[in-house]
Amino acid sequence: MNKFNEHGFTSTVEYIALRRAALQAEYEKHKRQVEIMLEQRKRKCL
């Protein structure tokens, strides 16, 4: 029951799934930022 309460009243499996989705979204955001920076750097070199 303590684990259930620690994770905002979700099961461990639900917590892991929600955390994974949040991390995936954060990864995609950073990936887009890096792609934009690389594209800008590439344009400066031309």
Secondary structure, 3 states (H helix, E strand, C coil): CHHHHHCCCCCHHHHHHHHHHHHHHHHHHHHHHHHHHHHHHHHHHC
